[in-house]
Amino acid sequence: MLDFSEILIIGGVALVVLGPERLPQAARTIGHWMGRLQTYVSQMRAEVDREFSLAELRNISEEARSGARSIETAVRGAVTGVQSEVGSVAQETMQALGENSWSSGGPPPAPTHFLKRYRPRPSIDDMNREIENMRRQLALPDTLSGSRSKYAPRARVNRARVRR
């Protein structure tokens, strides 16, 4: 950066060259261009920082993907190993049972899937009966009958009296 003495020398030369009338306008113009230059430099710096952070994020995501792929291959290998073991155990069991198979009157094979248990729900009639029983227990008036008015009766107790 410039020292204070260098700035004074530049100011003195500018005063002599431009004169006192045009010096304020020139200073404003130079300040305006310096501000634009600073904003441009800060934008470029932010863009470079953003690019570096994106590159780092890409590297991290690639590392995560490669780790996930290695885990996936390990899990698939373990699953195939377990499946082969289960198959060999099933074959040994079938050979051990031999004549006790289902076709020769032995016990049925174990089911491969289980059905969802059915739980009966109450019907609408059951719900209506239950509501009526609850109304009777609470002694609530039946609001569904058409004998009552649509609106609640007005409270006459708390109404202010108007004297004429």
Secondary structure, DSSP 4 states (H G I P E B T S, - for coil): ---HHHHHHHHHHHHHHHHHHHHHHHHHHHHHHHHHHHHHHHHHHHHHHHHHHHHHHHHHHHHHHHHHHHHHHHHHHHHHHHHHHHHHHHHHHHHHHGGGSGGGT-PPPPPSS-PPPP-PPP-HHHHHHHHHHHHHHHT---SSSTTS-SSPPPP-SSPPP---
